[in-house]
């Protein structure tokens, strides 16, 4: 077994972690202690599994470090599985059955169920990816479609009328019932917060892109920062403040939507 931070041997200090695991409720994973996984199809890549059904999530999230020549040409997805690949850093060539593109930092490809995503690092620099997989909840008369874009080309929009909190929507789910989920980037200026503590059915998988914050989850205030990952299950009360001295808090997150409650 190897580790995401490549730490080996004994530490100078006590064994400790900021990670908190409360299955079927909420989870915080700090980078330290996360392991690399061997998964068929990923060549010359370090794959760390973040969220999974074993945690209580209805989806799976991964961090993928793609070294020079690294690739997955077998395809990410699976029968009935929708996928999203987001580039955290570096550059990769991606494709599915509909489109192909060279993606740089902030670039992403969403692929509908049944259309696996392939990628390859064609340069010399390491690339880092965030990958999402979820079983598509199909509704007769509607279908999702491939989306390729880069968040750096998108405008920030005020979040719920607040001028110190902004959002970007990666997918057109707000006006298209073909999509059963969406991805967003939410950004808080220092001292900004949610307008209220949210409580809702939808799950979140959240990767912190920058800054620091204090996140309230199920009655507890938890410090978070760039590189952390959180899973918030259905009906987990949640809200956060952006804190720190310089860098604004921003995170990429998923949210299921547009579907009736299954009984």
Buried (B, 14 or more C-beta within 10 A) or exposed (E): EEBBEEEEEEEEEEEEEBBBEBEEBBBBBBBBBBEBBEBEBBBEBBBBBBBBEEBBBBBBBBBBBBBEEBBBEEBBBEEEBBBBBBBBEBBBBBBBBEEBBEBBBBBBBBBBBBBBBBBBBBBEEBBBBBBBBBBBBBEEEEBBBBBBBBBEEEEEEEBEEBEBBBBBBBBBBEEBBBBBBBBBBBBBBBEBBBEEEBEEEBBBBBBBBBBBBBBBBBEEEBEBBBBBBBBBBBEBBBBBBBBBEEBBBBBBBBBBBBBEEEE
